[in-house]
Amino acid sequence: MAFTCAPGKHRRPGRMQRTTARAAGVAALTTTGVMATVAATPALAAEPSPEQTGLIPVVTASEAVAEQVDDQVAVQKHAAFEEAARQAAAKKAVEEREARVRAAREAERKRLNTFVSPITGSYVSTSYQASSSLWSSGSHTGIDFHAASGTTVHAVGLGTVVEAGWGGSYGNQIVIKMNDGTYTQYGHLSSIEVSVGQQVTPGQRIALSGATGNVTGAHLHFEARTTAEYGSDIDPVAYLRNHGVNV
């Protein structure tokens, strides 16, 4: 019985297909060393070389493009790394700046809440409620700090000046409403360096000590009060100690 092939099937590969396949075969044979023994085969010699088909230039061009793409990817990765590093450095700088600001604010808050002695390096020469005919009430309504005339007088804490001027037997005086609602008074001053309504801070120079008013010698009279008025005095030593001042 005879067999016939259906039309269109099992056709011989076209020239381009044969060339491509053989070029691949040539490359494989060259790699394995077989090509040396078959280079003179007429069938192989009859077909054009891979160089003639243009396959090698195409492969070379493709490799060049791939290298360019790799280079671009490397450049982009480097740029991305540098940008990430820049952003990280900028973020760190902002965080450090914010930390410094917070620290400065906290330090300032602590400073403003601190109390100091009205006379640096001095001591109490006359105690609170000491009895004497020198005082109209019969007892001392504050404490006296030893101080020569012209010694710097400090505000003991944060507050606002409510009185600054002549105070009768107190001579030149200053009364400050403190931030906690209490009042402090400084008497017998030789000069006043603040005015009513002015805010003062702990340790700020507000006056110079002296001997004005009803005194026997230069010193600073200091009072702590619940109001700005005479007669509302409280123990100034306990007041200062409660605010951290060593008296």
Buried (B, 14 or more C-beta within 10 A) or exposed (E): EEEEEEEEEEEEEEEEEEBBEBBEBBBEBEEEEEBEEEEEEEEBEEBEBBEEBEBBEEEEEEEEEEEEEEEEEEEEEEEEEEEEEEEEEEEEEEEEEEEEEEEEEEEEEEEEBBBBBBBEEBEBEBEBBBEEEEBEEEEBBBBBBBBEBEBBBBBBBBBBBBBBEEBEBBBBBBBBBBBEEBBBBBBBBBEBBBEEEBEBBBBBEBBBBBBBBBBEEBBBBBBBBEEEEBEBBBBBBEBBEEBEBEB
